Amino acid sequence: MSAEKFKALEITENDPANFAINIVYKPKTEPQHDEVLIRVHYSSLNYKDALSASGNRGVTKNYPHTPGIDAAGIIEVSKSTAWQQGEEVIVTGFDLGMNTNGGFAAYITVPAKWLVRLPEGLTLKQSMAYGTAGFTAGLSVAALIRNGIKPENGPVAVTGATGGVGSVAVGILAKLGYYVIAVSSKVASRDFLISIGASEVIPRSEAEDQSGRALLKPRFAAAVDTVGGQVLATVIKSLHYGGVVTTCGMVNGGELHTTVFPFIIKGVQLIGIDSVETPLEQRSFIWQQLATEWMPDQLESLTHEIGLEELPEKISTILDGKMQGRTVVRIS
């Protein structure tokens, strides 16, 4: 097996400030005990992949490296009693694409405990139309539902709505009957956001309060925040009594400047969302929901497909904050 080679995208470090992206051929290796070898059919592009590809040591410590925190494919060799050759599987999170070579390659070897079976009704390509971003959106929606947020409670804001997590969250919430207010800094994306299910689109400036007030006029029953910083602080201050906001990103900043007043006067909740170490039972539940009643009617329209060779250009696009929707990467 080791003599056979496969195509992969590889990041190499020329010097501490210079990282190169190349398409290379790597040798296939035999999986060890409780590992599986997967023929990857599709991956997807996430912001974390772009960080890894640009040499961010907070994501990837050692190079050369193949990014890709998502992969969907078919088991070719299994050294686990829980998995059989030929099964269709999804891998997201854990260490995939971070310090373990990831899904931007025709083959990956991973621990069997990282796998989720592809749910009935979902294709490998559709699973990567979701990817980590869509899975994170699903976790966020599940948290709102679990904490009693219903469509009749009022509008739900989605910040960073044109991004991967935001766009899928808009689609899921709209499918479930929520009135979605999409928050975006991209004025030109209004038609796109309406087309994927947003009932209303507001500029980010409306969600970046600079007044310094501890509470604002209630506007949202809940929110899915993907950007953090002042936007998250403003959303917290703008929630109705008993409101819930989930948070999963920090492109607007990692600091949160607010007071305890929204929490102790209006009983609001702030829920952190982590998709990396999510227990497998919860993973399977979320993927099942994404394959069935949560699947946005517009999933295909918020997705575009590229090949491995087109990844370098798209990595630059996502780093520049210009990506819209989801990017599926066709591997084989």
DOVOFI-255623 format. One record per residue: x, y, z of N, C-alpha, C in turn. Coordinates in steps of 0.2 Angstrom, whole numbers, plus 5000, padded with zeros to 4 digits. Example, Ala and Ser with C-alpha at 12.3 -4.5 7.8 and 13.67 -1.06 7.14 Angstrom:
<sites>
506649725039506249785039506649845039/506449895035506849955036506450005039/
</sites>
This chain:
<sites>
500449945000500050005000500450065000/501050065003501450125004501750154998/501750114992502050134986501550174982/500950164984500450204980500350274983/500350324978500350394980499650424979/499450484982498850514981498950594981/498550634978498550704978498350734984/498750784986498550824992498750894992/498450944995498651014996499151015002/499751045001500251045006500451115008/500551135014500851195016501551185018/502051225015502651215018502951285020/503351285025503651345028504351355025/504351415021505051435018505451475023/505151515027505451545033504851565037/505051595043504451605048503951655045/504051695040503551735038503251715031/503451665028503351645021503151565021/502451565019502151495019501951485012/502151425009501951415002501351355001/500951364996500451314995500551274989/500551214989500751174983500251114983/500151084977499851024976500450964976/500450914980500950864980500650794980/501050744979500850674979501150644985/500750614990501050584996500950504995/501350464999501250394999500650375004/500250325002499750295006500050255011/499750255017500050215023499550175026/499750125029499250075032499050105039/498350105040498150125047498350075052/498450105058498550065064497950045068/498050015073497549985077497050045079/496350025078495850075079495850135075/496150125069496150185064495850155058/495650205054495350195047495750235042/495750205036495950245030495350265026/495250325024494650345021494850375014/494550355009494550395002494150455003/494450515003494050575003493750594997/493050604997492750624991492650704991/492450724996492350804997492650825004/492850885004492950925010492650995009/492751035014492551105013493051155016/492951215014493351275016493151315022/493451315027493251355033493851405035/493651455039494151505041494751475044/494651425048495151385052495651355047/495451335041495851305036496351355033/496051415032496451475029496951495034/496751495041497251515046497851465046/497651395045498251345045498651355039/498351365033498651375027499151435027/499051485031499451545031499951545037/499951485040500551485045500351505052/499651505054499451525061499651465066/500051485070500351425075499751415080/499251455081498751435086498351385083/498351365076497951315073498451255072/498951265068499451215066500151235069/500451185072501051195075501651185071/501651125067502151105063501951095055/502451115051502451105044503051065041/502951035035502351045031501751005033/501151035031500551005034499951015028/499450965029498950975024498350995028/498051055027497451075031496751035029/496251055031495551025030495250995036/494851035039494551015046493950975044/493750965038493150925036493350875031/493050815031493150765026492450725026/492350705020491750655019491950605013/491950535015492150495010491950425012/492350375009492150305010492750265013/492650225018493150185022493450135017/494150145016494450095011494850035015/495050055021495350005026495150025033/494949975037494749985044495149935048/495449965053495749925058495349935065/494749945064494249945070493649905069/493449865074492949825074492249855073/492249925074491649965074491449985067/491949985062491850005056492049955050/491749965045491849915039492049945033/492449915029492649945022491949955018/491950015015491450035011490950075014/490950085021490450135024490650205022/490050245021490150315020490150355027/490650395028490750425034490950505033/490850535039490950605040491450615045/491950655044492450675049492450755050/492350775056492450845057492650855064/493050915065493250925072493850885074/493850875081494450845084495050875082/495550835080496250865077496350865070/495750845066495850845059496050915056/496550915052496750975048497051025053/497151015059497551055063498251035064/498350985068499050955068499050875066/498450855063498350795060498250815052/498550785048498450805041497650795039/497450845035496650845035496450825028/495750855027495350835021495550865015/496050905014496250925007496750875004/496550815004496950765002496450705000/496650664995496250604993496150554998/496650545003496650495008496750535015/496450505020496650525027496650465031/497050465036497050405041496950445048/496350415051496150445057495950395062/495950415069495650365074494850355072/494650295073493950275072493450315076/493750335082493250365086493050435084/493350465078493150525076492650525071/492450465069491950455063491250465065/490850485060490150485061489850455054/489350405055489050375049488650435045/488750435039488350475034487650455035/487150505038486450495039486150475032/485650435033485150415027484850485024/484850495018484550555015485050615014/485650605016486150655015486750625011/486950655005487450635001488150665004/488650635002489350655004489450725002/489250744997489350814995488950864999/488250845000487850885005488150895012/488450835014488750845021489350895021/489650905016490250955016489951025014/489351025011489051085010488851115017/488751075022488751095029489451095032/489851045032490451045035490451065042/491051085045491051115052490651175053/490651215048490251275048489451265049/489251215045488551195046488351155052/488851115054488751075060488751125066/489151175066489151225071488551265071/488251285065487651315065487051265068/487151205067486651155069486651155077/487251155080487351155087487051215090/487151275086486851335089486151335089/485851315084485051315083484851265089/485151205089484951155095484951185102/485451235103485551265109484951315110/484751345105484151395106483551355107/483451305104482851255105482851225112/483351205114483451175120483351215126/483451285125483251335130482651375129/482151345125481451365125481351415120/481851435115481651485110481251455104/480651485103480151465098480051515093/479851505087479751555082479251605085/478751595089478251645092478551685097/479251675099479551715104479751785101/479851785094480151845091480751835087/480951885084481551885079482151855082/482551815078483151795080483651825075/484151855078484751885074485251835073/485551835067486151795065486651845063/487251855066487751895065488251865060/488651905056489051875051488751825047/488151855044487651805041487851785034/488351815031488551785024489051735025/489351725031489851675032489651605032/490051555033489851485033489351475038/489551485045489051465050488451515049/488551575048487951625048487451605042/487751585036487251575031486851515032/487151455035486851395036486351405042/486551445047486051465052485451495050/485551545046484951585043484551535039/484751485035484351435032484051385036/484351365041484051315046483451355050/483651415052483051445056482451465052/482651485046482051505041481651435040/481951385039481651315038481151305043/481351315050481051295056480451355057/480451405053479851455054480051515058/480651525060480851585064480951645059/480851705062480951765058481651785060/482051785054482751795055482951865053/483351895057483651955055484351945054/484551955048485251945046485652005047/486252005051486652055052487252045048/487452095044488052085039488352155038/488952155037489352215035489352225027/489152175024489152175016488452195014/488452255012487752285010487552255003/488052234999487852204992487552134993/487652104999487352035000486652025002/486352085002485652085005485152035001/485252034994484851994990484951914992/485651904992485851834994485551815001/485551855006485351835012484551825012/484251865008483451865008483351795004/483751774999483651714995483751654999/484151655005484251595009483851595015/483351645016482851635021482851695026/483251745025483251805030482551845029/482251865034481651905034481851975033/482351995036482552065036483352065037/483652115034484352115034484552185036/485052195041485252255044485952255044/486252325043486952325043487252315050/487952295050488252285056488252345060/488252405057488352465061487752465066/487152435065486552435069486652395075/487152345075487352305080487952315083/488252375083488852395086488752455090/488352455096488152505100488852535103/488852605103489452635106489152685111/488552675113488252725118488552715125/488752655127489052635133488452615138/487852615136487252595140487352525142/487052505148487052435150486552395147/485952425145485452395142485152435136/484952405131484652435125483952415124/483552445120482852425119482852355116/482452315119482352245117482252235109/482552195106482452195099482452115096/482852075100482952005098482651955103/482351905101482151855106482751805107/483151805102483751765103484251785097/484851755097485351765092485851715091/486051705085486651655084487251705082/487751715086488251765085488851725082/489151745077489751715074490351755074/490351825077490851865076491151895082/490751895088491051915094491151985095/491552015100491752085101491152125102/491152185099490652235101489952215098/489952175093489352155090488952105095/489352055098489052015103488852055109/489252105111489052145117488352175116/488252205110487652245108487052195108/487152135105486652085104486352065111/486852055116486652035123486252095126/486452155125486052215128485352225124/485252195118484652205114484152145115/484352095119483852035120483252055124/482752015122482052015126482251985132/481751995137481851955143481851885142/482351845145482351775144482751755138/483051805134483351795128483951745128/484151715123484751675122485151695116/485851695117486251705112486851655112/486951625107487551575106488151615103/488751595105489351625102489851575100/490151585094490551535091491151565087/491251625087491751655083491951725086/492551745083492851805086493151855081/492951855075493251895069493151965071/492651985075492552055077492952075084/493252025087493652035093493551975098/494051965102494051905107493751935113/493752005114493552025121492852045121/492552045127491852055127491752105133/491552165131491452225135490752235136/490452205142489752215144489752215152/489152215154489052215161488552155163/488452145169488052085171487352105171/487152165170486452185170485952145165/486152135159485752095155485552025158/486051995161485951935164485551935170/485651985175485351975181484652015181/484552065176483952095176483452065171/483752045165483252015160483351945159/483751915163483851835163484051805157/484451845153484751815147485251765148/485351725143485851675143486351685137/487051675139487551675134487851595134/487751565128487951495127488551485122/489151465124489651455120489551385116/489751395110489751335105490451305103/490551245104491151215102491051155098/491351155092491151095087491751045087/492251065090492851025090492850955094/492650965100492650905105491950885107/491450905102490750875104490750805104/490350775109490350705110489950675104/490150615103489850575097489150575097/488850555102488150555102487750615100/488050675103487750735100487850745093/488450735091488650735084488150705079/488050645081487550595077486850635077/486650655083485950685083485950745078/486450795079486450855075486450835067/486950785065486950765058486250735056/485950705060485350675058484850725057/484850775061484350835060484550875054/485150885052485350915046485150875040/485150815041484950775035484250775034/483850795039483050785038482750855039/482450865045481950925045482350985046/482950995047483351055047483651075041/483651035036483951045030483651105026/484051155025483751215022483551205015/483051235013482751225006483351255001/483751305003484151334999484951305000/484951245002485651225004486151224998/485851204992486251204986486451274984/485951324984486051394982486551434986/486651414993487151444997487851404996/487951364992488551324991488851324984/489451334984489751324977490351274978/490551244972491051184972491651204968/492251184971492851204968493251134968/493851134964494251084964494851094969/495251044970495851054975496351114972/496351114965496851164963496551234963/495951244965495651314966495751334973/495951294977495951314984496351374986/496951384983497351434985497051504984/496751514979496351574978495751584983/495451534984494851534989495151544996/495651524998495951535004496151615005/496351645000496451715000495851755001/495251724998494651764998494351755005/494351705008494151695015494551735020/495151735019495551775024495451855023/495251875017495051945016494351965018/493951915020493351925023492851935017/492951905011492551915005492151845004/492151795008491851735006491051745007/490651715003489951715004489651645004/489351615009489051555009489551495010/489451445007489951385009490251365002/490951335003491351314998491451244999/491251194994491351124995491951114990/492451074993493051054989492950984986/492950974980492950914977493650884977/493750824980494350794981494450734976/493950694975493950634971493250604969/
</sites>
